[in-house]
Amino acid sequence: MDKNSYKTRRGIVPLLALIAVFALILYFVLTGLADASATSVSEGQRIAENSIKRAVINCYASEGMYPPSYEYLKEHYGLSIDENKYIIHYTIFAENIMPDFTVLIIER
């Protein structure tokens, strides 16, 4: 084996190690960003659900009745949820029972 071949191999090994380390760092950064994005979406859904619940309770406390519809909450209590991101399913069972509502994420 000649000296030039040995020097070339000796220079390639650190370069390959550096590329491998860079690839690992890139993988962990991209994985972290994906996790943060998923957390952000579920947190937005939770915030929307809590906003509806607060508005429903506020309506009951101030008017003595549960709101008859989701639109009623928007008009009278200023509830504002991005309906391009979420679907709101609002169901009334009886006047004296708290309405059932669900916030669903619109997949993109």
Biopython code that builds the backbone (N, CA, C, O; Angstrom):
import numpy as np
from Bio.PDB.StructureBuilder import StructureBuilder

atoms = [
    (1, "MET", "N", (0.850, -1.163, 0.000)),
    (1, "MET", "CA", (0.000, 0.000, 0.000)),
    (1, "MET", "C", (0.901, 1.233, 0.000)),
    (1, "MET", "O", (1.837, 1.330, 0.793)),
    (2, "ASP", "N", (0.608, 2.169, -0.895)),
    (2, "ASP", "CA", (1.467, 3.349, -0.935)),
    (2, "ASP", "C", (0.955, 4.420, 0.017)),
    (2, "ASP", "O", (-0.163, 4.336, 0.525)),
    (3, "LYS", "N", (1.798, 5.436, 0.252)),
    (3, "LYS", "CA", (1.482, 6.463, 1.239)),
    (3, "LYS", "C", (0.299, 7.327, 0.816)),
    (3, "LYS", "O", (-0.462, 7.759, 1.681)),
    (4, "ASN", "N", (0.112, 7.596, -0.460)),
    (4, "ASN", "CA", (-0.997, 8.448, -0.922)),
    (4, "ASN", "C", (-2.351, 7.790, -0.648)),
    (4, "ASN", "O", (-3.307, 8.473, -0.279)),
    (5, "SER", "N", (-2.438, 6.479, -0.826)),
    (5, "SER", "CA", (-3.674, 5.761, -0.576)),
    (5, "SER", "C", (-4.034, 5.818, 0.905)),
    (5, "SER", "O", (-5.202, 5.974, 1.262)),
    (6, "TYR", "N", (-3.029, 5.691, 1.757)),
    (6, "TYR", "CA", (-3.254, 5.740, 3.200)),
    (6, "TYR", "C", (-3.740, 7.137, 3.617)),
    (6, "TYR", "O", (-4.639, 7.246, 4.450)),
    (7, "LYS", "N", (-3.171, 8.181, 3.063)),
    (7, "LYS", "CA", (-3.563, 9.554, 3.400)),
    (7, "LYS", "C", (-4.991, 9.837, 2.922)),
    (7, "LYS", "O", (-5.752, 10.525, 3.603)),
    (8, "THR", "N", (-5.347, 9.309, 1.761)),
    (8, "THR", "CA", (-6.688, 9.523, 1.242)),
    (8, "THR", "C", (-7.721, 8.862, 2.149)),
    (8, "THR", "O", (-8.748, 9.465, 2.459)),
    (9, "ARG", "N", (-7.458, 7.624, 2.576)),
    (9, "ARG", "CA", (-8.389, 6.942, 3.483)),
    (9, "ARG", "C", (-8.463, 7.659, 4.815)),
    (9, "ARG", "O", (-9.534, 7.767, 5.412)),
    (10, "ARG", "N", (-7.336, 8.145, 5.277)),
    (10, "ARG", "CA", (-7.289, 8.835, 6.556)),
    (10, "ARG", "C", (-8.094, 10.135, 6.496)),
    (10, "ARG", "O", (-8.649, 10.553, 7.513)),
    (11, "GLY", "N", (-8.171, 10.773, 5.350)),
    (11, "GLY", "CA", (-8.937, 11.999, 5.192)),
    (11, "GLY", "C", (-10.417, 11.737, 4.974)),
    (11, "GLY", "O", (-11.241, 12.598, 5.286)),
    (12, "ILE", "N", (-10.774, 10.588, 4.453)),
    (12, "ILE", "CA", (-12.179, 10.258, 4.181)),
    (12, "ILE", "C", (-12.923, 9.882, 5.456)),
    (12, "ILE", "O", (-14.089, 10.247, 5.613)),
    (13, "VAL", "N", (-12.288, 9.174, 6.354)),
    (13, "VAL", "CA", (-12.949, 8.712, 7.578)),
    (13, "VAL", "C", (-13.474, 9.893, 8.409)),
    (13, "VAL", "O", (-14.636, 9.860, 8.815)),
    (14, "PRO", "N", (-12.676, 10.928, 8.679)),
    (14, "PRO", "CA", (-13.244, 12.058, 9.431)),
    (14, "PRO", "C", (-14.369, 12.768, 8.665)),
    (14, "PRO", "O", (-15.328, 13.248, 9.269)),
    (15, "LEU", "N", (-14.247, 12.829, 7.355)),
    (15, "LEU", "CA", (-15.287, 13.455, 6.552)),
    (15, "LEU", "C", (-16.587, 12.664, 6.650)),
    (15, "LEU", "O", (-17.655, 13.256, 6.804)),
    (16, "LEU", "N", (-16.517, 11.346, 6.566)),
    (16, "LEU", "CA", (-17.705, 10.504, 6.705)),
    (16, "LEU", "C", (-18.309, 10.622, 8.106)),
    (16, "LEU", "O", (-19.531, 10.647, 8.255)),
    (17, "ALA", "N", (-17.463, 10.694, 9.124)),
    (17, "ALA", "CA", (-17.947, 10.861, 10.496)),
    (17, "ALA", "C", (-18.659, 12.201, 10.645)),
    (17, "ALA", "O", (-19.703, 12.277, 11.292)),
    (18, "LEU", "N", (-18.110, 13.249, 10.059)),
    (18, "LEU", "CA", (-18.725, 14.572, 10.114)),
    (18, "LEU", "C", (-20.083, 14.573, 9.409)),
    (18, "LEU", "O", (-21.043, 15.155, 9.913)),
    (19, "ILE", "N", (-20.163, 13.934, 8.265)),
    (19, "ILE", "CA", (-21.430, 13.838, 7.531)),
    (19, "ILE", "C", (-22.461, 13.060, 8.347)),
    (19, "ILE", "O", (-23.631, 13.440, 8.387)),
    (20, "ALA", "N", (-22.040, 11.983, 8.993)),
    (20, "ALA", "CA", (-22.950, 11.191, 9.812)),
    (20, "ALA", "C", (-23.475, 12.002, 10.998)),
    (20, "ALA", "O", (-24.662, 11.942, 11.321)),
    (21, "VAL", "N", (-22.591, 12.752, 11.639)),
    (21, "VAL", "CA", (-23.013, 13.592, 12.768)),
    (21, "VAL", "C", (-23.985, 14.661, 12.288)),
    (21, "VAL", "O", (-24.999, 14.910, 12.940)),
    (22, "PHE", "N", (-23.693, 15.289, 11.165)),
    (22, "PHE", "CA", (-24.577, 16.306, 10.602)),
    (22, "PHE", "C", (-25.951, 15.715, 10.271)),
    (22, "PHE", "O", (-26.977, 16.342, 10.534)),
    (23, "ALA", "N", (-25.969, 14.526, 9.701)),
    (23, "ALA", "CA", (-27.229, 13.866, 9.353)),
    (23, "ALA", "C", (-28.050, 13.575, 10.611)),
    (23, "ALA", "O", (-29.268, 13.753, 10.610)),
    (24, "LEU", "N", (-27.394, 13.132, 11.678)),
    (24, "LEU", "CA", (-28.095, 12.868, 12.934)),
    (24, "LEU", "C", (-28.684, 14.151, 13.522)),
    (24, "LEU", "O", (-29.827, 14.166, 13.980)),
    (25, "ILE", "N", (-27.902, 15.214, 13.506)),
    (25, "ILE", "CA", (-28.389, 16.497, 14.022)),
    (25, "ILE", "C", (-29.586, 16.967, 13.207)),
    (25, "ILE", "O", (-30.581, 17.419, 13.775)),
    (26, "LEU", "N", (-29.504, 16.866, 11.892)),
    (26, "LEU", "CA", (-30.602, 17.262, 11.024)),
    (26, "LEU", "C", (-31.855, 16.429, 11.307)),
    (26, "LEU", "O", (-32.963, 16.964, 11.343)),
    (27, "TYR", "N", (-31.679, 15.139, 11.506)),
    (27, "TYR", "CA", (-32.802, 14.249, 11.820)),
    (27, "TYR", "C", (-33.488, 14.676, 13.115)),
    (27, "TYR", "O", (-34.715, 14.766, 13.162)),
    (28, "PHE", "N", (-32.708, 14.940, 14.172)),
    (28, "PHE", "CA", (-33.296, 15.325, 15.453)),
    (28, "PHE", "C", (-33.987, 16.685, 15.377)),
    (28, "PHE", "O", (-35.024, 16.882, 16.010)),
    (29, "VAL", "N", (-33.433, 17.617, 14.620)),
    (29, "VAL", "CA", (-34.069, 18.927, 14.468)),
    (29, "VAL", "C", (-35.402, 18.780, 13.740)),
    (29, "VAL", "O", (-36.407, 19.342, 14.177)),
    (30, "LEU", "N", (-35.426, 18.034, 12.638)),
    (30, "LEU", "CA", (-36.669, 17.855, 11.885)),
    (30, "LEU", "C", (-37.716, 17.101, 12.693)),
    (30, "LEU", "O", (-38.900, 17.429, 12.620)),
    (31, "THR", "N", (-37.307, 16.107, 13.454)),
    (31, "THR", "CA", (-38.228, 15.368, 14.311)),
    (31, "THR", "C", (-38.808, 16.285, 15.392)),
    (31, "THR", "O", (-40.000, 16.222, 15.694)),
    (32, "GLY", "N", (-37.963, 17.128, 15.965)),
    (32, "GLY", "CA", (-38.426, 18.080, 16.979)),
    (32, "GLY", "C", (-39.427, 19.065, 16.408)),
    (32, "GLY", "O", (-40.417, 19.391, 17.064)),
    (33, "LEU", "N", (-39.186, 19.544, 15.201)),
    (33, "LEU", "CA", (-40.120, 20.475, 14.564)),
    (33, "LEU", "C", (-41.463, 19.808, 14.281)),
    (33, "LEU", "O", (-42.513, 20.426, 14.458)),
    (34, "ALA", "N", (-41.436, 18.566, 13.848)),
    (34, "ALA", "CA", (-42.689, 17.837, 13.581)),
    (34, "ALA", "C", (-43.472, 17.643, 14.880)),
    (34, "ALA", "O", (-44.692, 17.804, 14.895)),
    (35, "ASP", "N", (-42.788, 17.301, 15.958)),
    (35, "ASP", "CA", (-43.455, 17.132, 17.255)),
    (35, "ASP", "C", (-44.040, 18.445, 17.749)),
    (35, "ASP", "O", (-45.146, 18.471, 18.288)),
    (36, "ALA", "N", (-43.305, 19.533, 17.568)),
    (36, "ALA", "CA", (-43.791, 20.848, 17.998)),
    (36, "ALA", "C", (-45.022, 21.243, 17.204)),
    (36, "ALA", "O", (-45.956, 21.824, 17.756)),
    (37, "SER", "N", (-45.036, 20.938, 15.929)),
    (37, "SER", "CA", (-46.190, 21.260, 15.096)),
    (37, "SER", "C", (-47.421, 20.473, 15.538)),
    (37, "SER", "O", (-48.516, 21.028, 15.629)),
    (38, "ALA", "N", (-47.242, 19.192, 15.812)),
    (38, "ALA", "CA", (-48.364, 18.356, 16.264)),
    (38, "ALA", "C", (-48.884, 18.841, 17.614)),
    (38, "ALA", "O", (-50.093, 18.851, 17.843)),
    (39, "THR", "N", (-47.991, 19.240, 18.499)),
    (39, "THR", "CA", (-48.393, 19.758, 19.800)),
    (39, "THR", "C", (-49.171, 21.055, 19.647)),
    (39, "THR", "O", (-50.150, 21.287, 20.355)),
    (40, "SER", "N", (-48.736, 21.891, 18.728)),
    (40, "SER", "CA", (-49.409, 23.166, 18.482)),
    (40, "SER", "C", (-50.833, 22.953, 17.989)),
    (40, "SER", "O", (-51.746, 23.657, 18.420)),
    (41, "VAL", "N", (-51.033, 21.999, 17.099)),
    (41, "VAL", "CA", (-52.370, 21.720, 16.567)),
    (41, "VAL", "C", (-53.287, 21.205, 17.677)),
    (41, "VAL", "O", (-54.423, 21.665, 17.796)),
    (42, "SER", "N", (-52.820, 20.273, 18.480)),
    (42, "SER", "CA", (-53.674, 19.734, 19.549)),
    (42, "SER", "C", (-53.925, 20.782, 20.629)),
    (42, "SER", "O", (-54.991, 20.782, 21.245)),
    (43, "GLU", "N", (-52.976, 21.665, 20.869)),
    (43, "GLU", "CA", (-53.167, 22.731, 21.845)),
    (43, "GLU", "C", (-54.219, 23.720, 21.342)),
    (43, "GLU", "O", (-55.032, 24.208, 22.128)),
    (44, "GLY", "N", (-54.211, 24.016, 20.060)),
    (44, "GLY", "CA", (-55.227, 24.889, 19.477)),
    (44, "GLY", "C", (-56.618, 24.298, 19.614)),
    (44, "GLY", "O", (-57.577, 25.019, 19.891)),
    (45, "GLN", "N", (-56.733, 23.005, 19.423)),
    (45, "GLN", "CA", (-58.018, 22.313, 19.577)),
    (45, "GLN", "C", (-58.497, 22.403, 21.029)),
    (45, "GLN", "O", (-59.676, 22.653, 21.282)),
    (46, "ARG", "N", (-57.596, 22.203, 21.964)),
    (46, "ARG", "CA", (-57.946, 22.280, 23.383)),
    (46, "ARG", "C", (-58.397, 23.690, 23.763)),
    (46, "ARG", "O", (-59.354, 23.857, 24.519)),
    (47, "ILE", "N", (-57.715, 24.691, 23.243)),
    (47, "ILE", "CA", (-58.077, 26.080, 23.519)),
    (47, "ILE", "C", (-59.465, 26.393, 22.952)),
    (47, "ILE", "O", (-60.261, 27.070, 23.603)),
    (48, "ALA", "N", (-59.757, 25.907, 21.748)),
    (48, "ALA", "CA", (-61.069, 26.124, 21.145)),
    (48, "ALA", "C", (-62.168, 25.479, 22.000)),
    (48, "ALA", "O", (-63.213, 26.088, 22.231)),
    (49, "GLU", "N", (-61.934, 24.255, 22.466)),
    (49, "GLU", "CA", (-62.920, 23.574, 23.313)),
    (49, "GLU", "C", (-63.156, 24.335, 24.613)),
    (49, "GLU", "O", (-64.294, 24.487, 25.055)),
    (50, "ASN", "N", (-62.069, 24.811, 25.224)),
    (50, "ASN", "CA", (-62.206, 25.569, 26.471)),
    (50, "ASN", "C", (-62.937, 26.895, 26.248)),
    (50, "ASN", "O", (-63.698, 27.332, 27.112)),
    (51, "SER", "N", (-62.716, 27.529, 25.111)),
    (51, "SER", "CA", (-63.405, 28.787, 24.797)),
    (51, "SER", "C", (-64.905, 28.572, 24.671)),
    (51, "SER", "O", (-65.695, 29.367, 25.179)),
    (52, "ILE", "N", (-65.295, 27.506, 24.000)),
    (52, "ILE", "CA", (-66.723, 27.196, 23.863)),
    (52, "ILE", "C", (-67.327, 26.894, 25.227)),
    (52, "ILE", "O", (-68.413, 27.377, 25.547)),
    (53, "LYS", "N", (-66.635, 26.107, 26.024)),
    (53, "LYS", "CA", (-67.146, 25.750, 27.346)),
    (53, "LYS", "C", (-67.327, 26.993, 28.216)),
    (53, "LYS", "O", (-68.339, 27.128, 28.904)),
    (54, "ARG", "N", (-66.348, 27.903, 28.187)),
    (54, "ARG", "CA", (-66.468, 29.134, 28.963)),
    (54, "ARG", "C", (-67.663, 29.969, 28.498)),
    (54, "ARG", "O", (-68.407, 30.508, 29.316)),
    (55, "ALA", "N", (-67.840, 30.070, 27.182)),
    (55, "ALA", "CA", (-68.963, 30.852, 26.650)),
    (55, "ALA", "C", (-70.297, 30.220, 27.037)),
    (55, "ALA", "O", (-71.239, 30.934, 27.381)),
    (56, "VAL", "N", (-70.391, 28.901, 26.987)),
    (56, "VAL", "CA", (-71.633, 28.204, 27.374)),
    (56, "VAL", "C", (-71.938, 28.460, 28.842)),
    (56, "VAL", "O", (-73.075, 28.770, 29.197)),
    (57, "ILE", "N", (-70.937, 28.333, 29.690)),
    (57, "ILE", "CA", (-71.138, 28.546, 31.132)),
    (57, "ILE", "C", (-71.477, 30.008, 31.415)),
    (57, "ILE", "O", (-72.334, 30.298, 32.250)),
    (58, "ASN", "N", (-70.812, 30.918, 30.727)),
    (58, "ASN", "CA", (-71.092, 32.339, 30.894)),
    (58, "ASN", "C", (-72.533, 32.658, 30.496)),
    (58, "ASN", "O", (-73.215, 33.423, 31.179)),
    (59, "CYS", "N", (-72.990, 32.076, 29.402)),
    (59, "CYS", "CA", (-74.378, 32.261, 28.951)),
    (59, "CYS", "C", (-75.354, 31.748, 30.004)),
    (59, "CYS", "O", (-76.334, 32.419, 30.326)),
    (60, "TYR", "N", (-75.086, 30.569, 30.533)),
    (60, "TYR", "CA", (-75.982, 29.990, 31.546)),
    (60, "TYR", "C", (-76.006, 30.853, 32.806)),
    (60, "TYR", "O", (-77.062, 31.058, 33.404)),
    (61, "ALA", "N", (-74.849, 31.353, 33.204)),
    (61, "ALA", "CA", (-74.771, 32.166, 34.416)),
    (61, "ALA", "C", (-75.475, 33.508, 34.240)),
    (61, "ALA", "O", (-76.113, 33.994, 35.174)),
    (62, "SER", "N", (-75.372, 34.103, 33.079)),
    (62, "SER", "CA", (-75.957, 35.434, 32.897)),
    (62, "SER", "C", (-77.416, 35.392, 32.427)),
    (62, "SER", "O", (-78.182, 36.298, 32.759)),
    (63, "GLU", "N", (-77.815, 34.389, 31.680)),
    (63, "GLU", "CA", (-79.175, 34.346, 31.132)),
    (63, "GLU", "C", (-80.058, 33.273, 31.762)),
    (63, "GLU", "O", (-81.273, 33.278, 31.566)),
    (64, "GLY", "N", (-79.465, 32.364, 32.509)),
    (64, "GLY", "CA", (-80.254, 31.310, 33.140)),
    (64, "GLY", "C", (-80.667, 30.198, 32.192)),
    (64, "GLY", "O", (-81.523, 29.377, 32.523)),
    (65, "MET", "N", (-80.061, 30.172, 31.020)),
    (65, "MET", "CA", (-80.351, 29.107, 30.043)),
    (65, "MET", "C", (-79.071, 28.808, 29.268)),
    (65, "MET", "O", (-78.172, 29.642, 29.155)),
    (66, "TYR", "N", (-79.024, 27.611, 28.749)),
    (66, "TYR", "CA", (-77.884, 27.266, 27.898)),
    (66, "TYR", "C", (-78.123, 27.849, 26.507)),
    (66, "TYR", "O", (-79.272, 27.994, 26.090)),
    (67, "PRO", "N", (-77.073, 28.180, 25.798)),
    (67, "PRO", "CA", (-77.244, 28.763, 24.460)),
    (67, "PRO", "C", (-77.906, 27.770, 23.505)),
    (67, "PRO", "O", (-77.567, 26.587, 23.504)),
    (68, "PRO", "N", (-78.843, 28.245, 22.699)),
    (68, "PRO", "CA", (-79.560, 27.339, 21.804)),
    (68, "PRO", "C", (-78.742, 26.858, 20.607)),
    (68, "PRO", "O", (-79.085, 25.856, 19.979)),
    (69, "SER", "N", (-77.656, 27.576, 20.291)),
    (69, "SER", "CA", (-76.843, 27.157, 19.148)),
    (69, "SER", "C", (-75.432, 27.745, 19.256)),
    (69, "SER", "O", (-75.166, 28.652, 20.044)),
    (70, "TYR", "N", (-74.568, 27.204, 18.454)),
    (70, "TYR", "CA", (-73.196, 27.729, 18.367)),
    (70, "TYR", "C", (-73.218, 29.154, 17.801)),
    (70, "TYR", "O", (-72.434, 30.002, 18.228)),
    (71, "GLU", "N", (-74.102, 29.415, 16.852)),
    (71, "GLU", "CA", (-74.218, 30.749, 16.259)),
    (71, "GLU", "C", (-74.632, 31.774, 17.314)),
    (71, "GLU", "O", (-74.193, 32.923, 17.274)),
    (72, "TYR", "N", (-75.471, 31.358, 18.250)),
    (72, "TYR", "CA", (-75.893, 32.237, 19.345)),
    (72, "TYR", "C", (-74.679, 32.666, 20.165)),
    (72, "TYR", "O", (-74.569, 33.828, 20.556)),
    (73, "LEU", "N", (-73.779, 31.736, 20.423)),
    (73, "LEU", "CA", (-72.555, 32.064, 21.167)),
    (73, "LEU", "C", (-71.690, 33.061, 20.393)),
    (73, "LEU", "O", (-71.117, 33.983, 20.973)),
    (74, "LYS", "N", (-71.607, 32.865, 19.092)),
    (74, "LYS", "CA", (-70.805, 33.782, 18.275)),
    (74, "LYS", "C", (-71.398, 35.184, 18.284)),
    (74, "LYS", "O", (-70.671, 36.170, 18.404)),
    (75, "GLU", "N", (-72.724, 35.270, 18.158)),
    (75, "GLU", "CA", (-73.388, 36.579, 18.087)),
    (75, "GLU", "C", (-73.405, 37.318, 19.420)),
    (75, "GLU", "O", (-73.111, 38.512, 19.472)),
    (76, "HIS", "N", (-73.749, 36.611, 20.503)),
    (76, "HIS", "CA", (-73.983, 37.276, 21.785)),
    (76, "HIS", "C", (-72.788, 37.267, 22.735)),
    (76, "HIS", "O", (-72.723, 38.090, 23.648)),
    (77, "TYR", "N", (-71.860, 36.365, 22.537)),
    (77, "TYR", "CA", (-70.742, 36.256, 23.476)),
    (77, "TYR", "C", (-69.379, 36.422, 22.810)),
    (77, "TYR", "O", (-68.346, 36.196, 23.441)),
    (78, "GLY", "N", (-69.377, 36.811, 21.554)),
    (78, "GLY", "CA", (-68.123, 37.120, 20.865)),
    (78, "GLY", "C", (-67.195, 35.936, 20.673)),
    (78, "GLY", "O", (-65.985, 36.105, 20.518)),
    (79, "LEU", "N", (-67.753, 34.752, 20.681)),
    (79, "LEU", "CA", (-66.928, 33.562, 20.479)),
    (79, "LEU", "C", (-66.390, 33.562, 19.055)),
    (79, "LEU", "O", (-67.145, 33.702, 18.093)),
    (80, "SER", "N", (-65.096, 33.406, 18.935)),
    (80, "SER", "CA", (-64.464, 33.445, 17.613)),
    (80, "SER", "C", (-63.462, 32.297, 17.502)),
    (80, "SER", "O", (-62.399, 32.310, 18.123)),
    (81, "ILE", "N", (-63.829, 31.318, 16.700)),
    (81, "ILE", "CA", (-62.953, 30.165, 16.463)),
    (81, "ILE", "C", (-62.744, 30.058, 14.964)),
    (81, "ILE", "O", (-63.685, 30.204, 14.183)),
    (82, "ASP", "N", (-61.520, 29.804, 14.572)),
    (82, "ASP", "CA", (-61.175, 29.719, 13.154)),
    (82, "ASP", "C", (-61.847, 28.486, 12.540)),
    (82, "ASP", "O", (-61.404, 27.356, 12.743)),
    (83, "GLU", "N", (-62.912, 28.726, 11.793)),
    (83, "GLU", "CA", (-63.664, 27.623, 11.210)),
    (83, "GLU", "C", (-63.016, 27.080, 9.945)),
    (83, "GLU", "O", (-63.545, 26.153, 9.332)),
    (84, "ASN", "N", (-61.890, 27.637, 9.548)),
    (84, "ASN", "CA", (-61.091, 27.059, 8.468)),
    (84, "ASN", "C", (-60.176, 25.956, 9.004)),
    (84, "ASN", "O", (-59.699, 25.109, 8.247)),
    (85, "LYS", "N", (-59.939, 25.977, 10.308)),
    (85, "LYS", "CA", (-59.086, 24.969, 10.947)),
    (85, "LYS", "C", (-59.887, 23.911, 11.692)),
    (85, "LYS", "O", (-59.453, 22.765, 11.809)),
    (86, "TYR", "N", (-61.068, 24.300, 12.202)),
    (86, "TYR", "CA", (-61.832, 23.410, 13.066)),
    (86, "TYR", "C", (-63.289, 23.303, 12.618)),
    (86, "TYR", "O", (-63.858, 24.248, 12.071)),
    (87, "ILE", "N", (-63.871, 22.151, 12.857)),
    (87, "ILE", "CA", (-65.303, 21.941, 12.673)),
    (87, "ILE", "C", (-65.900, 21.840, 14.072)),
    (87, "ILE", "O", (-65.429, 21.062, 14.902)),
    (88, "ILE", "N", (-66.938, 22.629, 14.327)),
    (88, "ILE", "CA", (-67.586, 22.623, 15.627)),
    (88, "ILE", "C", (-68.905, 21.858, 15.502)),
    (88, "ILE", "O", (-69.772, 22.214, 14.705)),
    (89, "HIS", "N", (-69.036, 20.808, 16.302)),
    (89, "HIS", "CA", (-70.279, 20.022, 16.333)),
    (89, "HIS", "C", (-70.944, 20.330, 17.670)),
    (89, "HIS", "O", (-70.426, 19.955, 18.722)),
    (90, "TYR", "N", (-72.076, 21.004, 17.635)),
    (90, "TYR", "CA", (-72.780, 21.494, 18.820)),
    (90, "TYR", "C", (-74.152, 20.839, 18.873)),
    (90, "TYR", "O", (-74.967, 21.027, 17.970)),
    (91, "THR", "N", (-74.413, 20.068, 19.935)),
    (91, "THR", "CA", (-75.661, 19.322, 20.047)),
    (91, "THR", "C", (-76.359, 19.659, 21.368)),
    (91, "THR", "O", (-75.745, 19.668, 22.435)),
    (92, "ILE", "N", (-77.660, 19.934, 21.261)),
    (92, "ILE", "CA", (-78.452, 20.212, 22.450)),
    (92, "ILE", "C", (-79.339, 18.996, 22.730)),
    (92, "ILE", "O", (-80.068, 18.528, 21.855)),
    (93, "PHE", "N", (-79.262, 18.499, 23.958)),
    (93, "PHE", "CA", (-80.072, 17.347, 24.355)),
    (93, "PHE", "C", (-81.375, 17.813, 24.991)),
    (93, "PHE", "O", (-82.459, 17.350, 24.636)),
    (94, "ALA", "N", (-81.246, 18.744, 25.942)),
    (94, "ALA", "CA", (-82.410, 19.314, 26.617)),
    (94, "ALA", "C", (-82.039, 20.716, 27.088)),
    (94, "ALA", "O", (-80.858, 21.043, 27.200)),
    (95, "GLU", "N", (-83.046, 21.544, 27.363)),
    (95, "GLU", "CA", (-82.773, 22.917, 27.746)),
    (95, "GLU", "C", (-82.022, 23.041, 29.062)),
    (95, "GLU", "O", (-81.257, 23.987, 29.249)),
    (96, "ASN", "N", (-82.226, 22.107, 29.970)),
    (96, "ASN", "CA", (-81.613, 22.208, 31.289)),
    (96, "ASN", "C", (-80.333, 21.374, 31.432)),
    (96, "ASN", "O", (-79.805, 21.236, 32.536)),
    (97, "ILE", "N", (-79.839, 20.824, 30.331)),
    (97, "ILE", "CA", (-78.605, 20.035, 30.343)),
    (97, "ILE", "C", (-77.584, 20.722, 29.444)),
    (97, "ILE", "O", (-77.899, 21.169, 28.341)),
    (98, "MET", "N", (-76.369, 20.792, 29.940)),
    (98, "MET", "CA", (-75.317, 21.462, 29.182)),
    (98, "MET", "C", (-75.159, 20.826, 27.800)),
    (98, "MET", "O", (-75.101, 19.602, 27.681)),
    (99, "PRO", "N", (-75.089, 21.649, 26.769)),
    (99, "PRO", "CA", (-74.940, 21.116, 25.398)),
    (99, "PRO", "C", (-73.644, 20.317, 25.254)),
    (99, "PRO", "O", (-72.659, 20.544, 25.957)),
    (100, "ASP", "N", (-73.688, 19.397, 24.335)),
    (100, "ASP", "CA", (-72.500, 18.612, 24.003)),
    (100, "ASP", "C", (-71.864, 19.252, 22.777)),
    (100, "ASP", "O", (-72.547, 19.528, 21.791)),
    (101, "PHE", "N", (-70.568, 19.488, 22.840)),
    (101, "PHE", "CA", (-69.882, 20.064, 21.689)),
    (101, "PHE", "C", (-68.556, 19.367, 21.484)),
    (101, "PHE", "O", (-67.915, 18.909, 22.430)),
    (102, "THR", "N", (-68.169, 19.300, 20.247)),
    (102, "THR", "CA", (-66.915, 18.667, 19.858)),
    (102, "THR", "C", (-66.204, 19.568, 18.868)),
    (102, "THR", "O", (-66.831, 20.130, 17.969)),
    (103, "VAL", "N", (-64.903, 19.705, 19.029)),
    (103, "VAL", "CA", (-64.084, 20.469, 18.097)),
    (103, "VAL", "C", (-63.212, 19.467, 17.350)),
    (103, "VAL", "O", (-62.407, 18.756, 17.951)),
    (104, "LEU", "N", (-63.382, 19.425, 16.044)),
    (104, "LEU", "CA", (-62.610, 18.513, 15.200)),
    (104, "LEU", "C", (-61.641, 19.312, 14.345)),
    (104, "LEU", "O", (-61.972, 20.393, 13.859)),
    (105, "ILE", "N", (-60.458, 18.779, 14.167)),
    (105, "ILE", "CA", (-59.441, 19.434, 13.340)),
    (105, "ILE", "C", (-59.673, 19.072, 11.881)),
    (105, "ILE", "O", (-59.870, 17.905, 11.543)),
    (106, "ILE", "N", (-59.649, 20.079, 11.025)),
    (106, "ILE", "CA", (-59.762, 19.835, 9.592)),
    (106, "ILE", "C", (-58.378, 19.440, 9.080)),
    (106, "ILE", "O", (-57.429, 20.219, 9.177)),
    (107, "GLU", "N", (-58.270, 18.247, 8.544)),
    (107, "GLU", "CA", (-56.999, 17.748, 8.020)),
    (107, "GLU", "C", (-56.639, 18.477, 6.740)),
    (107, "GLU", "O", (-57.513, 18.761, 5.920)),
    (108, "ARG", "N", (-55.400, 18.774, 6.565)),
    (108, "ARG", "CA", (-54.930, 19.445, 5.340)),
    (108, "ARG", "C", (-53.932, 18.597, 4.648)),
    (108, "ARG", "O", (-53.417, 18.982, 3.598)),
]
sb = StructureBuilder()
sb.init_structure("model")
sb.init_model(0)
sb.init_chain("A")
sb.init_seg("    ")
for serial, (resi, resn, name, xyz) in enumerate(atoms, 1):
    if name == "N":
        sb.init_residue(resn, " ", resi, " ")
    sb.init_atom(name, np.array(xyz, "f"), 0.0, 1.0, " ", f" {name:<3s}", serial, name[0])
structure = sb.get_structure()
